[in-house]
C-alpha cells in the first residue's frame, strides 16, 4: 500500500502539470503523451526487469518499485487532466475572460475546478491499476501481498494464493470507493477558491514540498543506509526458498548479524541484484552460471571444471566470489507420466524423438528461452515437441497431473516427482552441464561481513541430492513450513 500511494502521489504532482501543458501546447503535448504511452505499453514484468541494473533508480525493493509504478500511473492522470480541461465549455471560458480574468486565473478558477471530477477519475484508474501491478513487484524483492501469490503458485497452494489475492482485491475496491466519494462529493467551487486564495496556495505548496521531501528522505535512507542486516536473495521456487532460509538461519545463529530475505524473480534478477550490491548473497547453480550468465558454448561436463570456470570468470568479470558447493546436483531433466513412458518405451531423452511431435511440453519460460534449456536440447537431440506452453515452476506439476501437458521440464531434486510418481528420463547425451548449488557473494559484501565466508562454507558438501529432494517434498507435498524444514536440517547437521 505504501508503494502504491507514494507512486500515485508522485504521479499526481507531476502528471497534472504535464496534463495542463498537453492541453495548451499541441507540439509538446504529442511528445509527452507519446512517452507516457510507451511506458504504459511495456509489460510490467519486463519493466521491473529493465530497471534492476540502472544506477540510482534501479536495484531491488522499494525504490525501483515506486519508480516503475509512478511511470505506469502517469498516462491516466495526464490524459484525464487534458480531457477534463478540454471538456470545459468555451462559452464559460469566454465569460470568465469577459469579466477580466487572466489566462492563469481562468485555468485555476474555472478550468481546473470544473475538471476536478475527470482528473479524479484518472487518479482512481491509476491507483487501482497500481495496486494490482504492485503484486508483481514482489519479484524484485519489494515484498507485499505479491509474495503470498507467487509463493502459493509455486507451491500449488490455493490457500496461500488467496491470502494474497483477496486482500489485494479488497484493497483495490476499498481505495476506489474512497476516491469515488472524493470525486463525487468534492465541491468544484470550493476547490477553485482554495486554489486562488494566496494563503491557502502557500500552505498547499508547503504541504506538497513537505510530502516530496519525506518521500525523497525515505528513498534516500533506504538507498544509503548501511546497517548490520545481511540481505539474502532467493529465486522464486521452493528449493531456492529453502536454500535462502538455510543461509539466513545459519548466519543469524553463528554471527551477530540480522538477515532479511528478498525473493526475486529468477536467475537474471538475482544476478543483477547481487552484481549491483542490492543483496549480499544467494545460492546459484554452476550450470546456470556457465551458460545463462557467462554464455559459454563450449561443452564441459566435469563438475569440478565447470565450478572452477564460473568461479574464476565471476571473480574476474563481476567481482563475485563462489563459496564451497552445497553438495547436490540439481540438473534439468524431462519427466512424463509412467503410463506414457511404458506405452512408448521412454527411458532416455533420445527415446522422445519418435513421439515428441505428438506431445505437449509444459516448461518454465526460462527453460524455453535459455540456451542450456529447450533450444539446446532441440539441437542436441534433433527433436521438437508438437506444442510448448510456458508455465510457472509450480504449475508445471498441476498441468501434467491434470493431463494438460504430456511432458514437463523438471529439476532432478523436485519433491513433486515423488508425489506424482513421474518417470524421469535420462539425459543420455549428457547435454546438460552439472548444476551444483553454491552460495555466492559480492566481494564488497565479503569485506563488509568478513565472518560470512567461514560461516557459509560450513555448508560445503552437506546436502545430498536425496536430502534436497526430501526437503522439497516436505514443503511442496507435506506443506511443512519452509523455515522449520531449513532449521531441522541445520540442527541435524549440527550447524546450529
N, C-alpha and C positions, 0 to 999 in steps of 0.2 A: 504493500500500500504506500509506503514512504517513497519508494522508487517511482511509482506511477504519479503520485501527486507532485513530486519535485519536477518530473519531466513535463507534466502538463502545465504547471505554473511557469516554467521557463518558456514553454511554447506559447503561452498567452502573452507573456511580457515581450516576446519577440515577434510572434505571429500576428498580433493585432496591428502593431505599427506597419509590418510588411503588407498586411491586407489594405491598409489605408494607402500605402504607396502604390499598390496594384490598381486601386480604384482611381488614382489620379494620374498615373503615367503608364500608357499602354506599352511603351518600349521596355521600361523597367519591369512592369508587371508581367509581361510574357516571360522574361528571363527568370523572375522569382518563381512563378508558377511551374515553369519547366523543371527547375532544380528541385522544388518540393515534390513534384510528380515523380521524378526519378527516384528520390528516396523512398517514396511510398510504394513503388513497384518492385523494389529489391526485396526478395523473400527475407523474412525476419531472421531465420536461422543463418542465412548467408551473411546478413548484415552483422550479426553478433560475431560470426567467424572473421569477417573482414577487419573488425575494429581491434581485435586482440593484439596484433603486432604494432599498432600505431602508437608512437610515443605520446606521453602526456594524457591523451584522452582514451587510449586503449588499455589493454590488460584484461583482468577478470574482476568480477564482483560488482559493487555498487556503481562506481563511476562510469564504466562503459555501458552498463545497463541504462543509466539515466540518459546518456548521450544518444543511444540508439532510439529509445522511446521518445525523446524530445524530437528527433528527426521525423519519426512517424506521426507525431501529433501536429506537426506544423501545417500540413496540407489542409485538413478540415478547418482549422482555425483561420488560416489565411483566406481560403475560399469563402467561408461564411462571412468573414468581415467584409470582403469585397462584394459579395452578393447582397449583404444587408445594406451597405452604403449605396450601392447602385439601385436598390429597390425603393429608396426613398423618392417619393413623387417630386418631380421637378418643380411643380407649382408651389410646393411647400418651401423649397429652397429659394424660389423667386420671391415669395412673400417675405422670407427672412432677410433676403438681400434688400427688399424694398423698405424695410424698417431700419436699415442702416447697419446690419450685421456684416462683419468682415468674414472672409472665407474660413478663417480659423474658428471664429465664433459659430458659424454655420455648421462646421464639422463637429465641434464639441457640444453645441447646444441643441442641434437639430439632427444631423445625420447619425452620429454615434448613439444617442439615446433611442432614436427610432429603430436603429439596427440591433439594439441590445438583445432582443429575443432570438434573432437569427444567429448572432455571434455566440450566444449561449448554446444554441443548437450544435454549433461546431465544436464547442468545448465538451459538450456531452458525448458526441461521437468520438472525439479524440480520447476522452477518458475511458470510455467503455472498451474501445479497441485496445488501448494500452494495458488495461487490467488483464485482458486475455493474453496479450503478447508478453507481458511480464513473466508469465509462467515459463516461457521459453528461455528467459534469461537465467533460469536455473542451470542451463547447460554451460554457462560461463561463470558459474560459482556465485551468482547473485542471491541464491537461496530463495526463500519464499515458498508459496504453495506449489510451485512447479516441481520442487524436489519430490513431493509426495506423488505427483502424477507420473513423472518419469521413473521413479523407483517402482511404483506399482505396475507400470507397463513392463519393465524389465523382469519383474518377479511374477508376472501374470497374476497379480493380486488385486481384484476389483475393489476390495475394501480400502486399500491404500490409495488407489486411483481416485475413488470417491472422496476420500479425506482431503484431497487437493482440489478436485473439480467442483464439489458442492459449495465450499466456501468461496471459491473464485466466482462462481455464478451468482451466489447471493450478494457478494461484494459489488459486482458489476451492476446488478439490478438495484441495489440499495443506493449506490452513488448516482446512478442515472435518475432515480426517483427524486433524490435531494436536489440535483442540478435542475431537474424539470420544475420543481417547486420554485426555485430561484428564477428560472426563465419565465414562469407564468406570473409570479407574484411581484417581482421587482418592478417598481414604477419607473417608466422611462423619463417622466418629468423630474422625479427625484434624482435620477441618475444625471440628467442634464444639469440641474442646479449644483449637484456635488462637483461635477467636472469644472463648472465655471466659477465656483467660489474660490477666491485666491487662497484663503487659509486652508480650506479643505484640500485643494490641489497640493499644497505644500506637505500636508500630513500624509496624503496618499503617496506622494513622491518619496517621502521619508520612509514610509512603510515598505514600499516596493524595493527601495535601496537596501533596507534592513534585511528583507527576505533574501535578496540576491547575495548579500554579504554572508548571511547564515549558510546558504547553500554552498557558496564558494569555500567558506571555512570548513564545513563538514567534509566536502570533497577533498579539499587540501589536506585536512587532518588525516583522512583515510589514505591519501596518497603518500604523504611524507612521514607519517607517524612510524617510528621504529620502536618496537617493543619486544618482549621475550616470548612472543607467540610464534610457534613454528607452523607454517601453512602446509598441510599435507593435501596434495591433489589426488583425485581418483577419476577414472573414466566412469562411464555411465552403465555399468553392468555389474552383476553380483560379485564376480570374482575380484574385480577391481575395488569394489567397496569393502570386501573382506580384507584385501591387502592394505587398504587405507586405514582401516581400523587397527590392524595388527601394528602398523608403523606408529600410529597415533598413541596407542596404549603403551607400546614399548618405550617410546620417547618419554611419556609422562611418568611412567613408573621407574625409569632409570636416570632421569635428569630433573632439574628444577624448572624446565620449560613447560609451558602450556601449549596445547596444539589446537588447531582449527582445521576441520576437514572441508575442502572445497571440491564439490563434484562438478566435473567438466564434461563436455560432450563426447569427445573421443580422442584419438591419438593426436591430431593436429592442434586442437585447442589446449590439450595438456602440455604438449611440447612447447608451444608458443608461450604459454603461461610460465613455464619453468625458464625458458630462454630469456624472458623479459623480467625475471625475478619476482613475478606475481605470486608464485608458490615456491616453496623451498625444496620439496621432494615429491616424487610419486614413483610408482612401480611401472617400468617399461619392459617390453619383451625384445630380446635380441633380434629376432627375425623381423619384427615390425620396424625397429630402428634401422636395420640393414637395408630394407627395401623401401619402406614407406617414407622414411626421413632422409636417409643417405642416398636413396635412389640407385643403389648398387645393382648392376645387372649381371655381375659375374656369379657363377654357381659355386656356392660354398656350403657344404653340408656338415662339416665338422663343428660341433658346438663350441669348442674352445677357440677355434679360428674366428668364428663369427663374433663371439664375445670380445676377443682381442681387437678385431677390426672396429667394432662400434665403440669400444672403449677409447681407442686411440683417436678415431675421427671426431667423436663428440668432444673430446678434450681439446683437440686442435681447432675445430671449427666453431664450437659453441660454448667453450669454457664450462663444460658439464662433465661431471665425474660419475662413472659407473661404479657402484659398490658391488660387494660379493653377491652372486646369484642366489636366489632363494632355494633352488634345488629342483623345481619341477619344470617340465617342458610342455607348455600348453599350445600345441600346434593345431593348425587348421585341419579339418577333415570334412568329409561328406557323411551324412547319416541318412538312413532310409528305414522305413518300416520293415520288420523282419519278414513279413509275408511277401512284400515286393522283392526283397533280396532273394528269398528262396525260389520264387517263381521265375526269376531271371538269372539265377546263379551269380549274384553280385557279391564279390568278395573284395575286389580292388577298384581303384579309380578306372583302370583300363577296361574293366568289365562294363562300365557305364556306357562305353562308346556305342554298343549295339542298341541301346534303348534310350539314350539321353534325349534324342529328338522328340520322344513321346512324353517326356517327363517335364514337370514344372519345378523349378528351383526357387526356394524361398531363402533369401540370404540378406545379411546386413548390407546397407548401402555402401559401407566402407569396403566390404569384401567384393562387391560387384564392381567397384571402381579401381581398387588398388592393383598395382602391377603384380604383387605377390598373392593376389586373390584370383577371382574368376577369369579375368583376361589372360593371366599367365597360365592357368590350368587349361584353358581352351587351346592355347598354342602348344603346350607341352604334350597334351593327351589327344588332341585332334578331334574333340567332340564339342557339341554345343547343345544346351538344353533347349527344348521346344519353346519354353517361356520362362522368364525370370521375374520375380517380384522382390522389390526392396522392402525389408521389414525391420522393425526394431528388434534388437537381440533377443528380448524376452518373448516376442510374439512369434518367432520362428517355430517354437515348440508347440504353441497353440495351433499354428497353421498346419503342421504335419500331423498333429494328433486329430484334427478335425477333417483331414483329408483335402484341405485347400491346396496344399503343395505335396509333391511326391518326395522331394529331396531337400535337405537343408544344409547350409554350411554350419559346422559346429566346432567348438573347441574341445579338444580331447579330454579336458578335465571338467566339462559341464556336468552338473548334477542331474539335469533333466534327462540325460541319456539313460541313466539308471532307471528313473521313474517310468519313462515311456518304453523302456526295453528296446531301444533302437539298435539297428545294425550299423556299426561304424566301419566304413570302408578303408582299405589300406592304400596309402599313397605309394604305390609300387614303383614309381619312377623317382621317388624322393624329390618331388618338385618343391615342396615347402621347406624353407630353411628351419633350423631349430628355433624355437620360441621360448628360450629360458628367461624367466622373470627375474628382475633385479631392481633394487631401489636406485634411483639416480638423483643427483643433487647438483645445483649450480655451485660453482666454486666460491661465489660471493657468500652463499649460504653456509658453506663449509667454514669460511673464515669467521662468519658471524656466530655460528654454533659449532665450535670445534669438537665438542663431545659427540656429535651425532654420528660421525663416521664409525667410530668404535661401537656405538650402541646399535646402529642398524646392521652392522656386519656380524652381529651375534646371530642374525637370522640366516647366515650363509649355510646353504645345503641342509636346511631343517625341514623343508616341505617337499614331500614326495608327490608324484602325480596322483597317487591314490588318496593321499591326505588332502590335497587341494580339491579333488573331486568330491570327497566326502564332506568337506566344509561347504562347498557349493550346494550339495544335496541337502544338507541340514537347513540352509537358508531358503533355497528355492522350493523344496518339496515339503520339508518338515516345518517350514515357516518359523524357524528359530530366529531370535534376534541376532543381527549381524555382530553387534558389539560383544554379545555373550559368546558367540562362536569363536570370535577372534581371541577373546580373553581366555577361554577354555584351552585353546591351542597353546597360547603362550605359557599358561600355567603348567600344562602337560609337558612342555619342553623345558620347564624350569627357567624361563627367561624373565619371569616376573614373580 
